[in-house]
Amino acid sequence: MPHTPSAAKRLRKSEKRRRQNRAVAKKIKGQRKEIATAITGTDAAKTTTEFKATQAMLDRAATKGYIHPNKAARLKSRLVKRLREAAKAPAAK
């Protein structure tokens, strides 16, 4: 337990931030799963809307400091790469 008032406040702040960070991380994880299922599906419109939503969510999380901007860029880059590979695959058949 904290011994000083400032340490108590620091504990309260860190707990609040931890809850916020975990909530955002959960949302990002869920959104990434949704785009993954959309990529494997056949509906191109759903894929593009999910891609835009995922991209916006990652940008917002990076801007607000929930994740590092480089991590957001890396995830978006990998997502675009997967989208391009999925777009090529049906054309090759």
C-alpha positions in Angstrom: 0.0 0.0 0.0 1.2 3.5 -0.7 2.6 5.5 2.3 2.2 9.0 0.9 -0.7 10.9 -0.6 1.2 11.3 -3.9 1.9 7.6 -4.0 -1.8 6.9 -3.4 -2.7 9.3 -6.3 -0.1 7.7 -8.5 -1.7 4.2 -7.7 -5.1 5.5 -8.6 -3.9 7.0 -11.9 -2.0 3.9 -12.9 -5.0 1.7 -12.2 -7.3 3.9 -14.3 -4.8 4.0 -17.1 -4.4 0.2 -17.0 -8.2 -0.3 -17.3 -8.3 2.1 -20.2 -5.4 0.5 -22.0 -6.8 -3.0 -21.6 -10.2 -1.9 -22.9 -8.7 -0.3 -26.0 -6.4 -3.4 -26.5 -9.5 -5.6 -26.3 -11.3 -3.5 -28.9 -8.3 -3.6 -31.2 -8.0 -7.3 -30.9 -11.7 -7.8 -31.6 -11.5 -5.5 -34.7 -8.5 -7.4 -36.0 -10.4 -10.7 -35.7 -13.4 -9.1 -37.6 -11.2 -8.0 -40.5 -9.5 -11.4 -40.6 -12.8 -13.1 -41.0 -13.8 -10.5 -43.6 -10.7 -11.1 -45.6 -11.4 -14.8 -45.8 -15.0 -14.2 -46.7 -16.3 -13.3 -50.2 -18.0 -10.0 -49.5 -15.6 -7.3 -50.8 -17.8 -4.4 -49.5 -17.6 -5.8 -45.9 -13.9 -6.2 -46.2 -13.4 -2.6 -47.2 -15.6 -1.2 -44.5 -13.9 -3.4 -41.9 -10.5 -2.3 -43.2 -11.4 1.4 -42.9 -12.8 0.8 -39.4 -9.6 -1.1 -38.3 -7.4 1.5 -39.8 -9.3 4.3 -38.0 -9.2 2.5 -34.7 -5.5 1.9 -34.9 -4.8 5.5 -35.8 -7.0 6.8 -33.0 -5.3 4.5 -30.4 -1.9 5.7 -31.6 -2.9 9.3 -31.4 -4.3 9.0 -27.9 -1.2 7.1 -26.7 -2.8 3.7 -26.1 -0.4 2.0 -28.4 2.9 3.2 -30.0 2.5 4.9 -33.4 5.1 2.5 -34.9 3.0 -0.5 -33.7 -0.1 1.0 -35.4 1.9 1.5 -38.6 3.2 -2.0 -38.4 -0.3 -3.5 -37.9 -1.7 -1.4 -40.7 1.1 -2.4 -43.0 0.6 -6.1 -42.3 -3.1 -5.7 -42.8 -2.7 -4.1 -46.2 -0.3 -6.9 -47.2 -2.9 -9.5 -46.3 -5.6 -7.7 -48.2 -3.4 -7.5 -51.3 -2.6 -11.2 -51.1 -6.2 -12.1 -50.6 -7.1 -9.9 -53.7 -4.5 -11.7 -55.8 -5.5 -15.2 -54.8 -9.0 -15.4 -56.4 -7.7 -13.9 -59.7 -5.1 -16.6 -59.9 -7.7 -19.4 -59.9 
